Amino acid sequence: MRLYFEKIELEFKFPAGTSRGVLTKKPSWILKSAENREVFGECSVIPGLNKDYQSDTQYEAKLNWVCDTFQALYGQIRDDHLLNFYCSELSNHPSILFGVESLLYRLKTNKGIDPFESSFSRGDASIPINGLIWMGSIDEMKLRVREKIQQGFSVLKFKIGAMDFALEYKLLFEVRKEFGKDIEIRVDANGAFERKNIKNVLEQLKNIDIHSIEQPIESGQWELMRELCQYSSVPIALDEELIGIQSIEDKINLLESICPQYIILKPSLHGGLIGTLEWVSLAKEMDIGWWITSALESSIGLEVIARMVGFLKPTIPQGLGTGGLFENNFESSLVIQNGNLKYKNAKE
């Protein structure tokens, strides 16, 4: 089977603000089968965050290697051996590994085999998700809060750390005051805070009953992060901290050293589907909470992630969506109904 790839630029419907800057577009590379138009996968990249992306030239050289090796090996060895080969060879390229995994997954489903078959994939169950409030002016963020509430979301996730925290805190305080305990509030700092101010930030967030704070400080500060996880009354969730941690031994070492309350997983950043499943298994063994979110994939990648999450039967709301924040997304089988993600099956 011959593979090829095409680069797309996904365009945001609005400037998406984070503590790392404002996003207006992002790239993805779509792996495609020359023989079967229904077989494809997505390699999603967030430049500056994905360690496996340095430039288009470097990235596409690796994609060309994938296409060449796939053509040489597909049909010559068993599909599970082919997957194992790529899991080994692409361990330093999680976004490309996810693209290959998602393509192989579609090959299986086209043959009537679904490794992630569940009540969700059959369209009989839904996955509760959080509504994401992107950074913007305070007025813009208030408007987005009301829109999410009207859409039926009971869990809101706020990006914080890009502006004066006093203003961000005021917004969170007003949301809590207006909507009370009916709304669960999560915040994502993307490593924006520092040793000198993080404890004060956590003290203030404690007063408004925050569910958790995601990556409060930059990754790599294990001693400080462990201290925050031990003594903060606001639960800590790791995200960027997990990037680049590959072996099972290193994963165990990180979790035992920091002892977080939660980990947040993105297949395109955290080892593809297989790496994500490994993190989830460890979290369950160590009584650490987890949820899975996207790395701004299009609907192509999001559908595979959602089907994997449905198979895992999560107990808390996840960070998924349909890719509705993009102007030029692909058609999707995913829909959001009252703060829940649902898969449209053939019957519908």
C-alpha positions as CSV (number, residue, x, y, z in Angstrom):
1,M,0.0,0.0,0.0
2,R,1.4,3.4,-1.0
3,L,1.1,6.3,1.4
4,Y,1.5,10.0,0.8
5,F,0.8,13.1,2.9
6,E,-0.6,16.6,2.5
7,K,-0.1,19.6,4.8
8,I,-3.1,21.6,5.9
9,E,-3.3,24.9,7.9
10,L,-6.2,24.8,10.3
11,E,-7.5,28.4,10.7
12,F,-9.0,29.4,14.0
13,K,-12.4,31.2,14.0
14,F,-11.0,33.7,16.5
15,P,-7.6,34.5,17.9
16,A,-7.0,31.7,20.5
17,G,-5.1,33.1,23.4
18,T,-2.8,31.1,25.7
19,S,0.0,32.1,28.1
20,R,2.4,31.0,25.3
21,G,0.9,33.5,22.8
22,V,-2.1,33.9,20.5
23,L,-2.9,31.2,17.8
24,T,-4.6,32.1,14.6
25,K,-3.7,28.9,12.7
26,K,-1.8,25.6,13.2
27,P,-0.5,22.9,10.9
28,S,-1.4,19.3,10.5
29,W,-0.2,16.7,8.0
30,I,-2.7,14.2,6.8
31,L,-1.4,10.7,5.9
32,K,-3.4,9.1,3.1
33,S,-3.6,5.8,1.3
34,A,-3.3,6.0,-2.5
35,E,-5.5,2.9,-2.9
36,N,-8.2,3.6,-0.3
37,R,-9.7,7.1,0.1
38,E,-11.3,6.1,3.4
39,V,-7.9,5.3,5.1
40,F,-6.1,8.3,6.5
41,G,-4.5,9.6,9.7
42,E,-3.5,12.9,11.2
43,C,-0.1,14.2,12.4
44,S,-1.0,17.2,14.5
45,V,1.7,19.7,15.5
46,I,1.7,22.8,17.8
47,P,5.0,24.5,16.9
48,G,7.0,25.4,20.0
49,L,5.3,22.6,22.0
50,N,5.9,19.5,20.0
51,K,9.5,18.4,20.5
52,D,9.4,16.3,17.4
53,Y,8.8,19.3,15.1
54,Q,11.7,21.7,14.3
55,S,10.8,22.7,10.8
56,D,8.6,21.6,7.9
57,T,11.7,20.3,6.1
58,Q,12.8,18.1,9.1
59,Y,9.2,17.0,9.8
60,E,8.4,16.1,6.2
61,A,11.7,14.1,5.9
62,K,10.4,11.8,8.6
63,L,7.0,11.6,7.0
64,N,8.7,10.5,3.7
65,W,10.5,7.8,5.7
66,V,7.1,6.6,7.1
67,C,5.6,6.5,3.6
68,D,8.6,4.6,2.2
69,T,8.8,2.0,5.0
70,F,5.0,1.5,5.0
71,Q,5.0,0.7,1.3
72,A,7.8,-1.8,1.8
73,L,6.4,-3.5,4.9
74,Y,2.6,-3.4,4.6
75,G,1.4,-6.8,3.6
76,Q,4.8,-8.4,4.2
77,I,4.4,-8.6,8.0
78,R,1.4,-8.8,10.3
79,D,-0.4,-5.6,11.1
80,D,0.4,-5.9,14.8
81,H,4.1,-6.3,14.1
82,L,3.9,-3.3,11.8
83,L,2.4,-1.3,14.6
84,N,5.1,-2.5,17.0
85,F,7.8,-1.5,14.5
86,Y,6.5,2.1,14.3
87,C,5.9,2.4,18.0
88,S,9.6,1.6,18.4
89,E,11.0,3.6,15.5
90,L,8.8,6.7,16.2
91,S,9.2,6.9,20.0
92,N,10.7,10.3,19.6
93,H,8.0,11.4,17.2
94,P,4.7,11.1,19.0
95,S,2.7,13.2,16.7
96,I,3.8,11.2,13.7
97,L,3.3,7.9,15.6
98,F,-0.3,9.1,16.3
99,G,-0.8,9.7,12.6
100,V,0.4,6.2,11.8
101,E,-1.7,4.7,14.6
102,S,-4.8,6.5,13.5
103,L,-4.3,5.4,9.9
104,L,-3.8,1.7,11.0
105,Y,-6.9,2.1,13.1
106,R,-9.0,3.1,10.1
107,L,-7.6,0.2,8.2
108,K,-9.0,-2.1,10.9
109,T,-12.4,-0.4,11.1
110,N,-12.7,-0.6,7.3
111,K,-12.3,-4.4,7.7
112,G,-15.0,-4.5,10.4
113,I,-12.6,-4.7,13.3
114,D,-12.8,-2.0,16.0
115,P,-10.1,-2.3,18.7
116,F,-12.0,0.6,20.6
117,E,-15.5,-0.8,20.2
118,S,-17.7,0.5,23.0
119,S,-21.2,1.9,23.7
120,F,-19.8,5.3,22.6
121,S,-18.5,4.1,19.2
122,R,-21.9,2.5,18.6
123,G,-23.6,5.8,19.3
124,D,-25.4,4.6,22.4
125,A,-23.4,6.6,25.1
126,S,-21.8,10.0,25.3
127,I,-18.7,11.4,27.0
128,P,-19.0,14.4,29.4
129,I,-16.5,17.1,28.4
130,N,-15.4,20.5,29.6
131,G,-16.1,23.7,27.8
132,L,-12.9,25.6,27.0
133,I,-12.7,29.3,27.7
134,W,-9.9,30.7,25.6
135,M,-8.1,33.8,26.7
136,G,-9.2,37.2,25.5
137,S,-10.4,40.4,27.0
138,I,-12.4,40.0,30.2
139,D,-15.6,40.9,28.3
140,E,-14.8,38.4,25.6
141,M,-14.3,35.7,28.2
142,K,-17.5,36.5,30.1
143,L,-19.4,36.2,26.8
144,R,-17.8,32.8,26.1
145,V,-18.7,31.7,29.6
146,R,-22.4,32.5,29.0
147,E,-22.3,30.8,25.6
148,K,-20.9,27.6,27.2
149,I,-23.5,27.6,30.0
150,Q,-26.3,28.1,27.5
151,Q,-24.9,25.1,25.5
152,G,-25.3,22.9,28.6
153,F,-21.7,22.7,29.9
154,S,-21.3,22.2,33.7
155,V,-17.5,22.0,33.6
156,L,-15.5,25.0,32.3
157,K,-11.8,25.2,31.7
158,F,-10.1,28.6,31.7
159,K,-6.8,29.4,30.1
160,I,-5.0,31.7,32.6
161,G,-1.5,33.3,33.0
162,A,-1.3,35.6,30.0
163,M,-2.7,38.8,31.7
164,D,-2.7,40.4,35.1
165,F,-3.8,37.6,37.4
166,A,-5.9,40.0,39.5
167,L,-8.1,40.4,36.4
168,E,-8.2,36.7,35.8
169,Y,-9.1,36.0,39.4
170,K,-11.8,38.6,39.3
171,L,-13.4,36.9,36.3
172,L,-13.2,33.5,38.0
173,F,-14.7,34.9,41.2
174,E,-17.6,36.4,39.4
175,V,-18.3,33.2,37.5
176,R,-18.3,31.3,40.8
177,K,-20.5,33.9,42.4
178,E,-23.1,33.9,39.6
179,F,-23.3,30.2,38.9
180,G,-22.4,28.8,42.3
181,K,-21.5,25.2,42.9
182,D,-23.3,24.0,39.8
183,I,-20.2,24.8,37.7
184,E,-16.9,23.0,38.0
185,I,-14.0,25.3,37.2
186,R,-10.7,24.0,35.9
187,V,-7.8,26.3,35.0
188,D,-4.8,25.8,32.7
189,A,-1.7,27.9,33.3
190,N,0.6,26.3,30.6
191,G,3.5,26.8,33.0
192,A,2.9,30.6,33.3
193,F,3.7,31.1,37.0
194,E,7.0,31.2,38.9
195,R,8.3,30.1,42.3
196,K,7.9,33.7,43.5
197,N,4.1,33.9,42.9
198,I,2.7,30.5,42.4
199,K,1.8,29.9,46.1
200,N,-0.1,33.2,46.3
201,V,-2.0,32.2,43.1
202,L,-2.9,28.9,44.6
203,E,-4.1,30.5,47.9
204,Q,-6.4,32.8,45.9
205,L,-7.8,30.0,43.7
206,K,-8.5,27.9,46.8
207,N,-11.1,30.6,47.8
208,I,-13.3,30.0,44.8
209,D,-13.3,26.2,44.9
210,I,-11.2,25.4,41.8
211,H,-11.3,21.8,40.7
212,S,-7.6,21.7,39.6
213,I,-4.8,23.8,38.0
214,E,-3.0,22.4,35.0
215,Q,0.7,22.8,34.8
216,P,1.0,25.8,37.1
217,I,4.8,26.2,36.6
218,E,7.2,25.3,33.8
219,S,8.1,21.7,33.4
220,G,11.4,20.3,34.7
221,Q,11.0,21.7,38.3
222,W,10.2,18.4,39.9
223,E,11.1,19.4,43.5
224,L,8.9,22.5,43.4
225,M,6.1,20.6,41.6
226,R,6.2,17.9,44.2
227,E,6.0,20.5,47.0
228,L,2.9,22.1,45.3
229,C,1.2,18.7,44.9
230,Q,1.8,17.9,48.6
231,Y,0.7,21.2,50.2
232,S,-1.6,23.0,47.7
233,S,-5.3,22.8,48.6
234,V,-5.9,23.2,44.8
235,P,-5.2,19.8,43.1
236,I,-2.4,19.9,40.5
237,A,-2.6,18.3,37.1
238,L,0.5,17.6,34.9
239,D,0.5,18.2,31.2
240,E,3.7,19.6,29.6
241,E,5.6,17.8,32.4
242,L,4.9,14.5,30.6
243,I,6.3,15.5,27.2
244,G,9.4,13.5,26.3
245,I,9.0,10.9,29.0
246,Q,9.0,7.7,27.1
247,S,10.1,4.6,28.9
248,I,7.9,2.9,31.5
249,E,10.7,3.3,34.1
250,D,10.9,7.1,33.5
251,K,7.1,7.4,33.6
252,I,7.0,5.6,37.0
253,N,9.9,7.7,38.3
254,L,8.1,10.9,37.3
255,L,4.8,10.0,38.9
256,E,6.5,8.6,42.1
257,S,8.7,11.7,42.4
258,I,6.0,14.3,41.9
259,C,2.8,12.5,43.1
260,P,0.4,14.6,41.2
261,Q,-3.4,14.5,41.8
262,Y,-4.1,14.3,38.0
263,I,-2.3,13.9,34.7
264,I,-3.7,15.2,31.4
265,L,-2.9,13.3,28.2
266,K,-2.6,14.3,24.6
267,P,-1.7,11.4,22.2
268,S,0.1,13.8,19.8
269,L,2.4,14.9,22.6
270,H,2.5,12.0,25.0
271,G,3.5,8.9,23.0
272,G,0.6,8.4,20.6
273,L,-2.3,6.1,21.4
274,I,0.0,3.4,22.9
275,G,1.8,5.9,25.1
276,T,-1.4,7.4,26.3
277,L,-2.8,4.0,27.2
278,E,0.4,3.3,29.1
279,W,0.1,6.5,31.1
280,V,-3.6,5.7,31.9
281,S,-2.7,2.3,33.1
282,L,0.0,3.6,35.4
283,A,-2.3,6.4,36.8
284,K,-4.9,3.8,37.7
285,E,-2.3,1.6,39.4
286,M,-1.1,4.6,41.4
287,D,-4.5,6.1,42.2
288,I,-3.9,9.2,40.1
289,G,-6.8,10.9,38.3
290,W,-6.5,11.4,34.6
291,W,-8.3,12.8,31.6
292,I,-7.5,13.0,27.9
293,T,-7.6,16.1,25.7
294,S,-6.7,17.1,22.2
295,A,-3.6,18.9,20.9
296,L,-5.8,20.9,18.5
297,E,-6.3,18.1,16.0
298,S,-8.8,18.3,13.2
299,S,-11.9,16.1,13.3
300,I,-9.7,13.3,11.7
301,G,-7.6,12.9,14.8
302,L,-10.3,13.9,17.3
303,E,-12.5,11.0,16.2
304,V,-9.8,8.4,16.9
305,I,-9.0,10.0,20.3
306,A,-12.7,10.1,21.2
307,R,-13.3,6.5,20.3
308,M,-10.3,5.5,22.4
309,V,-11.6,7.5,25.4
310,G,-15.1,6.0,25.0
311,F,-13.4,2.5,25.2
312,L,-11.7,3.5,28.4
313,K,-15.0,4.5,30.1
314,P,-13.7,7.6,31.9
315,T,-15.3,8.6,35.2
316,I,-14.7,12.4,35.0
317,P,-15.3,14.9,32.2
318,Q,-12.7,14.9,29.4
319,G,-11.1,17.7,27.4
320,L,-12.4,16.7,23.9
321,G,-14.4,18.4,21.2
322,T,-15.3,18.3,17.5
323,G,-12.7,20.8,16.1
324,G,-15.5,23.4,15.9
325,L,-13.0,26.2,16.6
326,F,-11.6,25.8,13.1
327,E,-12.9,27.5,10.0
328,N,-11.7,24.8,7.6
329,N,-12.2,21.5,9.4
330,F,-13.2,18.3,7.9
331,E,-16.7,16.7,8.3
332,S,-17.1,15.1,11.6
333,S,-19.1,12.2,13.1
334,L,-18.8,13.9,16.5
335,V,-21.4,16.2,17.9
336,I,-21.8,18.0,21.2
337,Q,-25.1,17.8,23.1
338,N,-25.6,19.5,26.4
339,G,-21.9,19.4,27.4
340,N,-21.5,15.8,26.2
341,L,-19.6,14.4,23.2
342,K,-21.6,11.9,21.1
343,Y,-20.6,9.8,18.1
344,K,-23.2,9.7,15.3
345,N,-23.5,6.1,14.2
346,A,-24.8,4.9,10.9
347,K,-28.4,4.5,12.2
348,E,-28.6,8.3,12.7
